[in-house]
Amino acid sequence: MANILVVEDERVIAKLLKETLQVEGYQVVTVLNGEDAVQYALRETPHLIVLDLMLPGIDGYEVSRCLRSHPKTMHIPIIALSAYGELSDKIRAFEIGVDDYITKPFQTDELVARIRTQIRRIQQSCLSPLIGLPGGLQVELAIKQKLNVVEPWSILYLDLDNFKAFNDVYGFLTGNDIIRLAGSICQRVVREYGNPDDFVGHIGGDDFVVVTTPDRCSRLCHQISAAFKEESAVFYRVEDLRRGWINGVDRKGHPYQFPLVSLSIGVVNNHVRRPQSIQEISALAAQAKSFAKQSTGNVYHISPRRTLMNQENAYSPFYNAASILSPTLAQYAADNPHRYPDLLAVVESKTEYEQRVH
């Protein structure tokens, strides 16, 4: 069921629109001004926005400009409502980024038809068809945007472990269901524990990305991992769940016991150094995820800053590093300092931290 945001300062019209669209089966939220519209759209990412252009505070033109400039909301269809029907008014609205323009007074049947058209268009062109999350270009833009800011950021790269074995045994339809579960958990947890403008995207397959800030990172990773471990249990047969593994066949056709699907989260931030390109961020994220996969269960890896942070800071890099760095990995990092400088920094910082607190 599609969610629609109606932005209309005239309460009678707002009520009429809400009742009309609810009858058509849509979930509808109404707000009365532009500021609330921007905040709600960034937090909830509705499927479509019906926007009055003449609003108190920031007008509909500025609302459209704000939403089109953010990777999280740039794809949302905007249908403008206006009492002004001049060609120049329509051109201005389209140039700012609205997708359709209806002049007041309007026919509700026409509005509903245009809403259906816009929702169908966006689902077919911009969103992941499997789960409805932004993907492709929007993921790239969300990451590129972080290259130009000085504020601290963290990028979570999420991937399902042992997914192919699960898919082979349970079938691709159930495999699609578990991918949808991972994506919906990411959305729900980020909405509850993240920042209003945090970005959740579907890279493709069983890979997802979350763009957030370091102070939210640990909580998001913990909540996403815990939720996936608990909620994915419904997809298994009782005997597989009881054993803790599934019987499958490896790539060479040999019988093999595979662990249950788990979630690895690689985390990259701009604390150690500031990446200079999206390619560098992608490589660092892949490296972080690779180390996360070397530990069993729903764990993750962070490349922390090289210097110790105040212990009173809400974000502690050592919490995450300690959860993944086994003695074997630590020794490997020490033996290969030029190949994995970030991992070695984790070892050095963790050692120094332990010496200070013990």
Secondary structure, DSSP 8 states (H G I E B T S, - for coil): --EEEEE-S-HHHHHHHHHHHHHTT-EEEEESSHHHHHHHHHHH--SEEEEESS-SSS-HHHHHHHHHTSTTTTTS-EEEEES---HHHHHHHHHHT-SEEEESS--HHHHHHHHHHHHHHHHHHTB-TTT--BBTHHHHHHHHHHHT--S--EEEEEEEETHHHHHHHH-HHHHHHHHHHHHHHHHHHHHHHS-TT-EEEEEETTEEEEEE-HHHHHHHHHHHHHHHHHHGGGGS-HHHHHHTEEEEE-TTS-EEEEE--EEEEEEEESSS----SHHHHHHHHHHHHHHHHTSSSS-EEE---SS---TTSS--HHHHHHHH--HHHHHHHHH-TTT-HHHHHHHHHHHHHHHHH-
